[in-house]
Amino acid sequence: MELLYLLPPLPPATNPYSSGGIYNDEGLRFLQRQIQQLPDYTSPPLTSAIEATPENFQSDAAVDAAREHDAEGLCLTLDDPSACQIAFFPPPPPLEDGVANRSKVGVVFYGGALVDPRGYSPMMRMLSDTYGLSVSVPIFDGDLAFKFGTCESSRLGLAQRMFPGVEKWVLAGHSFGDLVASNDLWAIRNNTDSIAGLALLASSGKSGPGMRHAGFLHRRMGLAARRLRLGHP
């Protein structure tokens, strides 16, 4: 069974890092303790997930190199925007009156903690091949997207370099990755009109299916959270 929650518009809210926001000092200290207790390994992806991954990131060595780039702070400065993200290009669309009507919508998908980014490839492949969306899956050091002391990952910029034809972006996050998706949205909300929405899967937010206190919806952005029960269609 799948339940889709669409949250109603909310009034403007305070900064999520203030005492009245989502991530107050006590919450951040708790989060930091949890991160320090995480194991230093990532479970390997299934064979079917690797097969669905673009060829340039099917090998462990390629993913490890991207992780090292992030650890060294190089991802945003490298000339090659593909070095730190798995890019899923949609197939050429059918011609309509001799014109290819390609979708102008893309997705940046932030994975959960300690999840090999290739593990999401079957779902990302569906978004690109079936729905015609351009998809970017950022690769982070230790497969942990959230970093203390940073307000945003700036990975949207890399996705825009990879897919210059995309005009609107949906920031999506799974589990721990929802922190980065919502942080990135909060950081750039007043500086761009390229964000179409925020999607949270199995959200780790403490305010229910969406980041309720952040109040993104009053900015006319779609916010949805999907609760999935594995094993049921």
SULHU-V801002 format. One line per field, one symbol per residue. phi: phi as a letter, one per 20 degrees, with the letter a starting at -180 (. if undefined). Layout:
phi=???
This chain:
phi=.cddddefgcfgcfgfeefeefdfgfffffffffffeffebcffffgffffeeggfcfefffffffffgffemegedffefefcbeddeffgfffclndeeefddccddefffmdggffeggfffffefedmeeccdfdcfmlcffcfncebemffffffffcfefdccdecbdlfffffgffffffdgedbdeeerccddlfefednfcegffmfffemdfcccdeddfncf
